[in-house]
Amino acid sequence: MNLGHQVETAEMSDASLDQISGGLGVSGSGGLFVETPVVDVCADAIGVGTENGLALGTSLHAAH
């Protein structure tokens, strides 16, 4: 007797998948790393745009 979980699958159209996953979008990112004898600096930026809006993010890290 198999006591594992039962899973049922179904075919989905591309349009249905776009609605579930959030639709189409555009993104971009960039980064910079500078190492000096005194300090190491790392900076990152990211932007994502979808039909639902725009999200932007940045980070900056410095260590010595």
N, C-alpha and C positions, 0 to 999 in steps of 0.2 A: 504494500500500500504506500502511495506517495503522499507524504504529509506536507510537501512544499506549497508555497502560495500559488494560486492560479492567476494568470495574467492574460487579459484579452487585448488584442491589438486591433487597430482600425486604420484605414487609409485616410489621410488628410490632404487637402489641396494646399497649394502654395499660399493662396489668399488667406486660408484659415491659419496657417503657420505664422504669417506676417502679423495677424491680429494678436496671437498669443505671445509672440516674441517681442512685440513692441513696434513692428513695422520696419520700414527702411530708415537708415540713419547715416550720418557722416561723422567721422571722428578724425582727430589729429593729435599728435603728441610730440614733445621735444624734450631734450635734456641737455644739461651742461655739467661737466665735472672739471674742476680746476684743482690741481695739487701744487702747493708751494711748500717751501721749507717751514713756514710758520703755520699754515692752516690748509685744510682740505675743504672745498666747498662743492656741494652738489645741489643743483636746482632742476626741477621738473615742472612741466606744464602739460595739461591735457584739456581738450575740448571735445564735447560730443553734442551733436545736434540731431534731433529726431522730429517727427511730426508732432510730438507731445511737448517739445520745448528744447532748451539749451542748458547744458551743464558744463561748468568750467571748474578746474582744480589746479592748484599749484602747491609745490612744496619746496622748502629750502632747508638744507642741513649743512652745518659747519662744524668741523672738529679740529682740534689742535693737539 
